[in-house]
Amino acid sequence: MKFSFLFSFTLITLLISAQDFIYHVEPPNWWINMSSNELQLMIHGDKVGEYELNIEHEQIKILRENRLSNPNYVILYLEILKSEKDFDFKITFSKEGKIYENYTYHLYKRDETNIRSTFNSSDVIYLITPDRFANGDSNNDINKDLLEKKLIRNKPNARHGGDILGIINHLDYIAEMGFTAIWSTPMLENNMKKLSYHGYAITDLYKIDPRMGNNEMYKQLSLEANKLGIKLIKDVVLNHIGIHHWWMEDIPSKDWINNKGQFFPTSHRREVLHDPYGASIDYFNFNSGWFVEEMPDLNQKNPDLAKYLIQNSIWWIEFAELSGFRVDTYSYSDRKFLYQWNKAIQNEYPGFNIVGEEWTISKSIIGLWQKPNKKEDEEMKSSLIKQNHPSELPSLMDFPLQNAISQAFKPKKDPWNEPLTNIYKSLAEDYLYPNPSNMVIFLDNHDMRRVFLQLEHDYNHWKMAIAYLLTTRGIPQIYYGTEILMSDTLNPGDHGTLRADFPGGWEDDKVSAFTGFLKTEQIAAQDYIKNLLNWRKTCKAIHSGALKHFAPSNNTQSYITLRYNKKTTVMLVINKGVKKLKITPFDYMRESNYIKDNYSAANIVTGDELDIRKEISIEPKSLLLVELNH
């Protein structure tokens, strides 16, 4: 009995120590029958690198083990053989013949009945800063285990309490408005002492921030949105992490973080990546520098880290059934890694759309990043730029067009300058883009002054800008609050201010955009966008039709564009002038070459019918948007 008791006590002690000895195994699970049968497991624990690892399972083969310079890590590369059903396997940790732990890892079966959709030019994306949209669960506002413990709504740069449930609770609003995709700024754990609300200093790449909800709730958001015809786009950060990521407490290897883990600011000279005369030191200063001291810059040249980041992205697509990625600070990551990352995702999910952020108004630089579209190249012979370092990125944020639209629709100050030529010239340079129709176009976002402020709070110019955004080529993105004329007037350009709370998202809000309890002009703006969005949903000429535009007139301050296919012609007329503009729509719409016997078009804004053969007058500072079915 004494021996038995001692044996049991020893066994229990051994098991307890074994449970404490593994800190992280990532990814936390995987799936069978993926396109790639290789799986990397990062194992982090107390001197795990000193143990012998073994897996005895007929469906699993250990390809290689990478023992890092830090003995608390070991990287396993496995081959997963084809299987008809999901299964577990055990990783045995032993030393000198003694087994210290059997770690159970699960492989799930993929839902092969799920046909994954992705965002495209038929969609309009609603960009949300989740901490500022709606608070669905006040119980998760404060988390004692995280560093930023206060919620102060009247401070622009503090946490305000918005969360995943808040978005889920208002999916009906988003759907009824006519949006068909949601891009939310990052919702992964941001355990930072301050400014944690924005989400870009991630401290756990596999965990939703508990103040936002949890992983299962994020998946629920994706599924519930999908039921309403809304796609979910995840904001991905490949370039950096937050300073309090658990890696920073126990660095896997000396080259895991750029500049040997020491802060060194990036030069932001993105031109050096494409400069035929660029010096290597300039490339290093851009690529290896950090954004800020609180965001360590990841070294994707490390093959183990590169594989980790690739698998992390694939894991989230598979787990949450995502419909797309938006990639933050795209060009700052290693160029070869970006190519591998894109190829791996396309290999697993062919056609999966990804939009990258490359903040420049140089169309040639942006064009060098975008993946060519063979069909569009054949039809438009677009993009004259030779890509010496292709990245296979399908889409980019169209900052040049955003800048052109902002300049074009500002109230005119200089009588000798015609602002509308800005958008005309920008589109005329679309030959620099390999796939213009897959660019994400926008008026503003979470990092720039709100468009209503950019346009000096001129409602008529705002309406013209919205109409242009929703009818030109590309995939429109609208920042939450644009539909109710939100502005960062109190502190222009301040991030906390322009990311203000959406009215009605908190129980004690006296004003609500969800119920229509707004000022008269805000209600009109909301109805205006809602009408255009819901019309756009079914207008295939806008989704994939040809585009033709007419050079702006300096005399009339007008600009006319057409979108058309064999069945429909859409015409947008912008009149920025101070006088009425008289035109005969047929004179322009016949450029589509598809108009036959029908000349009765619908005014999309007013709902009226008009004969395109008759001369009409367009009021000053207004627009005409008509649709003709052939």
C-alpha positions in Angstrom: 0.0 0.0 0.0 2.8 2.4 0.9 4.6 1.7 -2.4 1.3 2.1 -4.4 0.7 5.4 -2.6 4.2 6.7 -3.4 3.9 5.6 -7.0 0.5 7.4 -7.4 1.8 10.5 -5.7 4.8 10.5 -8.0 2.7 10.0 -11.1 0.3 12.8 -10.1 3.2 15.2 -9.5 4.7 14.2 -12.9 1.4 14.9 -14.7 0.9 18.3 -13.0 4.4 19.3 -14.0 3.8 18.0 -17.5 0.7 20.2 -17.9 2.6 23.3 -16.9 5.5 22.4 -19.2 3.8 23.3 -22.5 2.9 27.0 -22.9 1.8 27.2 -26.5 1.1 24.9 -29.4 0.2 26.9 -32.6 -1.8 26.6 -34.6 -4.2 25.3 -31.9 -5.7 22.8 -34.4 -5.7 22.1 -38.1 -7.8 20.3 -40.7 -7.4 17.1 -42.8 -7.3 17.1 -46.6 -6.0 20.6 -47.1 -4.4 21.4 -50.5 -1.0 21.4 -48.8 -0.4 18.3 -46.6 2.4 20.0 -44.7 1.7 21.3 -41.2 4.1 23.4 -39.1 3.6 23.3 -35.3 5.3 25.9 -33.1 5.7 24.4 -29.7 6.7 26.7 -26.8 7.4 25.4 -23.3 9.9 25.0 -20.6 13.1 23.8 -22.5 11.0 21.8 -24.9 13.9 21.9 -27.3 15.8 19.5 -25.1 13.2 16.8 -25.3 12.8 14.0 -27.9 9.6 14.2 -29.8 7.7 11.3 -31.3 4.4 10.8 -33.0 3.0 7.3 -33.5 0.1 7.6 -35.9 -0.3 6.1 -39.4 -1.6 9.3 -40.8 1.2 11.5 -39.5 4.8 11.7 -40.5 7.5 13.9 -38.9 9.3 15.6 -41.8 11.8 17.6 -39.7 12.4 19.3 -36.4 13.9 22.8 -36.0 15.5 23.4 -32.7 15.8 27.1 -32.3 18.5 29.0 -30.5 16.0 29.5 -27.7 15.7 26.0 -26.0 12.1 26.9 -25.1 11.0 26.3 -28.7 10.9 23.5 -31.2 9.3 23.7 -34.6 7.8 20.5 -36.0 7.1 20.0 -39.7 4.6 17.2 -40.3 3.0 15.5 -43.3 -0.7 14.8 -42.9 -1.9 11.9 -45.1 -5.3 11.8 -46.6 -8.1 10.7 -44.3 -11.8 10.1 -44.5 -12.5 11.5 -41.0 -11.1 13.8 -38.4 -8.7 12.4 -35.8 -6.4 13.1 -32.9 -2.7 12.3 -32.6 -0.4 12.5 -29.7 3.0 14.2 -29.5 5.2 12.4 -27.0 7.9 14.4 -25.1 10.6 12.3 -23.6 14.1 12.5 -22.2 16.5 9.7 -21.3 13.7 7.1 -21.9 11.2 8.8 -19.7 7.9 10.2 -21.1 7.1 13.6 -19.7 4.0 14.4 -21.7 1.6 13.1 -24.3 0.2 16.2 -25.9 -3.1 15.6 -27.9 -3.5 17.5 -31.1 -6.8 17.5 -33.1 -7.3 17.6 -36.9 -10.8 18.5 -37.9 -12.7 17.5 -41.1 -13.3 20.4 -43.5 -16.8 21.4 -44.4 -16.5 20.7 -48.1 -20.1 21.6 -48.7 -19.3 25.2 -47.9 -18.7 27.1 -51.1 -16.5 30.0 -50.0 -17.4 33.4 -51.5 -15.0 36.3 -51.8 -15.5 40.0 -52.3 -15.5 41.5 -55.7 -16.7 44.5 -57.7 -20.3 43.6 -57.1 -19.8 44.4 -53.4 -19.7 47.6 -51.3 -17.6 47.3 -48.2 -18.6 48.8 -44.9 -15.4 49.7 -42.9 -15.9 49.5 -39.1 -13.7 50.4 -36.2 -15.3 47.9 -33.8 -14.5 49.7 -30.5 -16.5 52.7 -31.8 -19.5 51.0 -33.6 -21.7 49.4 -30.9 -21.4 48.0 -27.4 -23.3 44.7 -27.4 -21.9 43.3 -24.2 -21.0 45.8 -21.4 -19.8 42.9 -19.3 -16.6 42.6 -21.4 -15.7 46.3 -21.3 -13.0 45.8 -18.7 -10.6 42.9 -18.4 -8.5 42.7 -15.3 -5.9 40.5 -17.0 -5.1 43.1 -19.7 -3.0 46.3 -19.3 -5.5 49.0 -20.4 -8.2 48.7 -17.7 -10.3 51.9 -18.2 -13.2 52.6 -20.5 -13.6 56.4 -21.0 -16.0 57.3 -23.9 -15.3 61.0 -23.7 -11.6 60.5 -24.4 -11.0 60.0 -28.1 -7.9 57.7 -27.7 -9.3 55.5 -24.9 -11.4 52.4 -25.2 -15.1 53.0 -25.7 -16.5 49.5 -25.4 -17.7 48.5 -28.9 -17.4 44.7 -29.6 -18.3 41.8 -31.9 -21.8 41.4 -30.4 -22.5 45.0 -31.1 -21.8 44.4 -34.8 -23.9 41.2 -34.8 -26.8 43.1 -33.2 -26.8 45.6 -36.0 -26.2 43.3 -39.0 -29.8 44.0 -40.1 -29.0 47.7 -40.3 -25.9 47.1 -42.4 -27.8 44.7 -44.7 -30.8 47.0 -45.1 -28.5 49.9 -46.0 -27.3 47.8 -48.9 -23.7 47.0 -47.8 -22.6 43.5 -48.9 -19.2 43.2 -47.1 -17.7 44.2 -43.7 -14.1 45.1 -43.2 -13.4 45.5 -39.5 -10.1 46.8 -38.2 -8.3 44.1 -36.2 -10.1 42.4 -33.3 -7.2 40.2 -32.1 -5.8 40.6 -28.6 -4.1 44.0 -28.2 -2.7 43.9 -24.7 -1.2 47.4 -24.7 -1.1 50.0 -22.0 -2.8 52.6 -24.2 -4.4 53.0 -27.6 -5.3 49.3 -27.6 -8.7 50.1 -29.2 -7.3 50.5 -32.7 -6.2 46.8 -32.9 -3.0 47.1 -34.9 -0.5 46.1 -32.1 -1.5 42.5 -31.9 -0.3 40.4 -28.9 -1.8 37.1 -29.8 -2.3 36.1 -33.4 -4.7 33.3 -32.6 -7.0 35.0 -30.0 -9.8 37.5 -30.3 -9.4 40.3 -27.7 -11.7 39.3 -24.8 -13.0 42.9 -24.7 -14.3 42.2 -28.2 -15.6 38.7 -27.5 -13.9 35.4 -28.3 -13.0 33.3 -31.3 -16.4 31.5 -31.5 -18.2 34.9 -31.5 -16.0 36.1 -34.3 -17.0 33.0 -36.3 -20.6 33.6 -35.4 -20.3 37.1 -36.8 -19.1 35.6 -40.1 -21.9 33.1 -40.3 -24.6 35.5 -39.3 -23.4 38.1 -41.7 -23.3 35.5 -44.5 -26.9 34.6 -43.9 -27.8 38.2 -44.8 -25.6 38.3 -47.9 -22.7 40.1 -46.2 -19.1 38.9 -46.5 -16.5 39.3 -43.7 -13.1 40.6 -44.5 -10.4 40.3 -41.9 -7.7 43.0 -41.3 -4.4 41.2 -41.3 -1.1 42.5 -39.9 2.0 40.7 -41.3 4.6 43.4 -40.7 4.6 43.8 -36.9 3.2 42.8 -33.6 2.6 44.6 -30.3 5.4 45.0 -27.8 3.6 42.8 -25.3 3.1 39.8 -27.6 4.2 36.7 -25.7 7.1 36.3 -28.2 8.7 39.4 -26.8 9.0 37.9 -23.3 10.7 34.8 -24.8 12.1 35.5 -28.3 12.1 32.3 -30.4 15.4 33.2 -32.1 17.8 36.2 -32.5 16.5 36.9 -36.0 12.8 36.7 -35.2 12.5 40.5 -34.9 14.2 42.9 -37.3 17.2 44.9 -36.2 18.0 42.2 -33.6 14.9 43.2 -31.6 16.0 46.8 -31.1 13.9 49.7 -32.1 15.0 51.4 -35.4 12.5 53.6 -37.2 11.6 52.8 -40.8 12.5 55.4 -43.4 9.0 54.9 -45.1 10.9 55.3 -48.5 8.7 52.7 -50.3 10.2 53.9 -53.6 13.4 52.1 -52.9 11.7 48.7 -53.5 11.3 49.6 -57.2 14.2 52.0 -57.6 16.6 50.7 -60.3 19.4 52.8 -58.8 18.5 52.2 -55.1 21.2 51.5 -52.5 21.0 48.4 -50.3 21.2 50.5 -47.2 18.0 52.4 -48.2 16.3 49.0 -48.8 17.3 47.9 -45.3 16.2 51.2 -43.7 12.7 50.8 -45.2 12.2 47.1 -44.9 13.8 46.4 -41.5 12.8 49.6 -39.6 9.9 49.6 -37.1 6.8 51.8 -37.4 6.9 52.8 -33.7 8.7 51.5 -30.7 5.6 49.7 -29.4 5.4 47.6 -32.6 8.3 45.2 -33.1 9.0 44.6 -36.8 8.8 41.0 -37.8 11.6 39.4 -39.9 9.7 37.3 -42.5 13.1 36.3 -44.0 13.1 33.8 -41.2 11.5 30.7 -42.9 10.0 29.4 -39.6 8.3 32.8 -39.0 7.2 33.0 -42.6 5.5 29.6 -42.4 3.9 30.6 -39.1 2.4 33.7 -40.6 1.2 31.8 -43.7 -0.5 29.2 -41.6 -2.0 31.7 -39.2 -3.8 33.4 -42.2 -5.0 30.1 -43.6 -6.2 29.1 -40.1 -8.4 32.2 -39.8 -9.9 31.7 -43.3 -10.8 28.1 -42.5 -12.0 28.6 -38.9 -14.1 31.7 -39.5 -15.1 31.1 -43.1 -13.8 34.4 -44.2 -14.4 36.1 -47.5 -11.3 38.2 -47.8 -8.3 39.9 -46.3 -7.2 43.5 -46.1 -3.5 43.6 -45.4 -2.1 46.5 -43.3 1.2 48.2 -44.3 1.6 45.7 -47.1 4.9 46.8 -48.7 6.8 47.0 -45.4 7.0 43.2 -45.2 9.7 41.2 -47.0 8.9 41.0 -50.7 9.8 37.4 -51.2 7.7 36.4 -48.2 4.7 38.3 -49.6 4.9 36.4 -52.8 5.0 33.1 -50.9 2.1 34.2 -48.6 -0.2 35.1 -51.5 0.7 31.9 -53.4 0.0 29.7 -50.4 -3.4 31.3 -49.9 -4.4 31.1 -53.5 -3.3 27.5 -53.6 -5.6 26.7 -50.7 -8.5 29.0 -51.7 -8.3 29.8 -55.5 -9.7 33.3 -56.3 -9.7 34.4 -52.6 -9.5 38.2 -52.8 -6.9 40.1 -50.8 -6.5 43.9 -50.8 -3.2 45.5 -49.6 -2.6 48.9 -48.2 0.2 50.7 -50.0 -0.3 54.4 -49.0 1.0 56.3 -52.0 -0.6 58.4 -54.7 1.9 57.0 -57.2 -0.1 54.7 -59.5 3.1 53.2 -60.9 4.2 52.0 -57.5 0.8 50.5 -56.8 0.7 48.9 -60.2 3.9 47.1 -59.5 2.3 45.2 -56.6 -1.0 44.1 -58.2 -1.4 40.6 -59.7 -2.1 40.8 -63.5 -5.6 39.7 -64.6 -5.1 37.8 -67.8 -8.6 38.4 -69.1 -8.4 42.1 -68.4 -5.0 42.4 -69.9 -6.3 40.9 -73.1 -9.4 43.1 -73.2 -7.8 46.4 -72.0 -4.1 45.7 -72.6 -3.7 47.3 -69.1 -0.5 47.8 -67.1 2.5 48.6 -69.2 4.8 48.1 -66.2 7.1 45.1 -66.0 6.9 43.4 -62.6 10.4 42.2 -61.8 9.3 41.2 -58.3 5.6 40.1 -58.5 3.8 39.6 -55.2 0.6 38.0 -56.6 -1.6 40.5 -54.6 -5.0 40.6 -56.3 -6.1 44.1 -55.1 -4.9 47.3 -53.5 -6.4 50.3 -51.9 -6.6 53.0 -54.6 -5.1 55.9 -52.8 -4.4 57.8 -56.1 -8.1 57.8 -57.0 -9.1 58.7 -53.4 -6.8 61.8 -53.6 -8.2 62.7 -57.0 -11.8 62.4 -55.8 -11.1 64.6 -52.8 -9.5 67.3 -54.9 -12.2 67.1 -57.6 -15.2 67.5 -55.3 -14.0 70.2 -53.0 -15.9 73.5 -53.4 -14.1 75.3 -56.2 -11.9 78.2 -55.1 -9.7 78.9 -58.2 -11.7 79.9 -61.3 -8.7 79.0 -63.5 -8.5 75.5 -62.1 -10.9 72.7 -63.1 -10.8 70.1 -60.2 -12.9 67.5 -62.1 -9.8 66.9 -64.3 -8.2 65.2 -61.3 -10.5 62.1 -61.6 -10.4 62.2 -65.3 -6.6 62.1 -65.4 -6.5 59.5 -62.7 -8.7 57.1 -64.6 -6.9 57.9 -67.8 -3.8 56.4 -66.2 -5.4 53.1 -65.4 -3.0 51.5 -67.8 -0.6 51.5 -64.9 -2.9 49.0 -63.0 -2.9 45.3 -64.1 -6.5 44.9 -62.9 -8.3 48.3 -62.3 -11.7 46.8 -61.7 -10.4 44.9 -58.7 -9.0 48.0 -56.9 -10.7 49.0 -53.7 -11.9 52.6 -54.0 -12.8 54.9 -51.2 -13.4 58.5 -50.0 -11.8 58.1 -46.6 -10.9 55.5 -44.0 -9.9 55.0 -40.4 -6.5 56.8 -40.9 -7.6 60.0 -42.7 -9.9 63.0 -42.3 -13.5 62.1 -42.9 -14.8 62.9 -46.4 -17.5 65.3 -45.2 -14.7 67.4 -43.6 -12.5 67.0 -46.7 -15.4 68.5 -48.8 -15.8 71.4 -46.3 -19.2 70.1 -45.1 -20.8 70.8 -48.5 -23.7 68.4 -48.7 -24.2 68.7 -52.5 -20.5 68.0 -53.2 -20.7 65.0 -50.8 -23.6 63.6 -52.8 -21.7 64.0 -56.0 -18.6 62.2 -54.6 -20.8 59.3 -53.3 -22.5 58.9 -56.6 -19.2 58.8 -58.4 -17.7 56.3 -55.9 -20.6 53.9 -56.4 -20.6 54.0 -60.2 -17.0 54.1 -61.3 -14.8 51.0 -61.7 -13.6 49.1 -58.6 -14.8 47.9 -55.3 -16.2 50.7 -53.2 -15.5 51.0 -49.5 -17.4 53.3 -47.2 -16.3 54.2 -43.7 -18.9 53.8 -40.9 -20.7 57.1 -40.2 -20.1 58.4 -43.8 -23.8 57.7 -44.4 -24.8 60.2 -41.6 -22.2 62.8 -42.4 -19.9 62.2 -39.5 -17.0 64.6 -39.3 -13.8 65.1 -37.3 -14.3 68.8 -37.1 -13.3 69.1 -33.4 -9.8 67.9 -34.1 -9.3 67.4 -37.8 -7.1 64.3 -38.7 -6.8 63.1 -35.1 -7.3 59.4 -35.2 -9.3 59.1 -32.0 -11.7 61.9 -33.2 -12.3 60.6 -36.7 -13.0 57.2 -35.2 -15.8 58.6 -33.1 -18.6 56.5 -31.7 -21.4 55.6 -34.1 -24.6 57.2 -32.6 -27.0 54.7 -31.2 -24.4 52.0 -30.5 -24.6 52.5 -26.7 -27.7 52.2 -24.6 -27.5 55.7 -23.2 -27.0 57.4 -26.6 -29.6 60.2 -27.1 -29.1 60.1 -30.9 -29.3 57.0 -33.0 -28.4 56.2 -36.6 -30.1 52.8 -36.3 -33.5 54.2 -35.5 -33.4 57.4 -37.7 -33.3 59.7 -34.7 -31.0 62.2 -36.4 -30.8 65.7 -37.9 -32.8 66.2 -41.1 -29.7 66.5 -43.3 -28.3 63.3 -41.8 -31.5 61.4 -42.5 -31.5 62.6 -46.0 -27.8 61.5 -46.5 -28.6 58.1 -45.0 -31.6 57.6 -47.3 -29.5 58.8 -50.3 -26.8 56.2 -49.8 -29.3 53.5 -49.0 -31.1 54.1 -52.2 -27.9 54.0 -54.3 -26.5 51.0 -52.5 -29.6 48.9 -53.0 -29.8 49.9 -56.6 -26.2 49.0 -57.2 -26.6 45.5 -55.8 -28.4 44.3 -58.9 -26.8 46.6 -61.5 -24.4 44.3 -63.4 -23.3 47.2 -65.7 -21.8 48.7 -62.6 -20.3 45.4 -61.3 -18.6 44.3 -64.5 -19.6 46.6 -67.4 -17.3 48.7 -69.6 -16.5 52.3 -68.5 -16.3 55.3 -70.7 -15.9 58.9 -69.7 -15.9 62.3 -71.4 -13.2 64.9 -70.7 -14.5 67.5 -68.2 -15.5 70.9 -69.6 -13.8 73.9 -68.1 -16.6 76.1 -69.3 -19.5 74.1 -67.7 -17.5 72.4 -64.8 -19.2 69.1 -65.7 -18.0 65.5 -66.1 -19.9 62.6 -67.6 -19.3 58.8 -67.2 -20.9 55.7 -68.7 -21.1 52.2 -67.4 -22.6 49.6 -69.8 -23.0 46.1 -71.0 -25.3 44.5 -73.6 -28.4 44.9 -71.4 -27.9 48.2 -69.6 -26.3 51.6 -69.9 -25.8 53.8 -66.8 -24.9 57.5 -67.2 -23.7 59.8 -64.4 -23.6 63.5 -65.0 -21.8 65.8 -62.5 -22.5 69.5 -62.6 -20.2 71.4 -60.3 -21.0 74.7 -62.0 -23.1 77.6 -60.7 -25.4 77.5 -63.7 -27.8 74.9 -65.1 -26.3 72.3 -67.4 -28.3 71.4 -70.5 -27.6 68.1 -72.2 -29.3 65.5 -74.3 -28.5 62.2 -72.7 -28.7 60.2 -75.9 -25.7 62.2 -77.3 -23.5 60.5 -74.7 -25.3 57.2 -74.0 -25.1 56.1 -77.6 -21.4 55.7 -77.1 -22.2 52.3 -75.6 -23.3 51.1 -79.0 -26.1 49.0 -77.5 -29.1 51.3 -77.5 -31.8 50.1 -79.9 -35.5 50.8 -79.5 -35.9 51.9 -75.9 -35.3 55.5 -74.9 -37.0 55.6 -71.6 -34.5 55.7 -68.7 -35.0 55.8 -65.0 -33.6 58.5 -62.8 -32.0 56.5 -60.0 -32.1 59.3 -57.4 -35.6 60.6 -57.9 -37.3 57.5 -59.4 -38.7 59.6 -62.4 -38.7 58.4 -66.0 -37.1 60.5 -68.7 -36.7 60.3 -72.5 -33.0 60.3 -73.3 -33.6 61.9 -76.7 -34.9 65.1 -75.1 -32.8 67.9 -73.7 -32.8 68.2 -70.0 -31.5 70.7 -67.4 -29.3 69.7 -64.5 -29.3 72.1 -61.5 -26.1 73.7 -60.3 -24.0 71.7 -57.9 -26.0 68.5 -58.5 -26.0 65.3 -60.4 -28.0 63.1 -62.8 -27.8 59.3 -62.5 -29.9 57.4 -65.1 -30.2 53.8 -66.0 -31.4 52.6 -69.4 -32.3 49.0 -70.1 -31.7 48.1 -73.8 
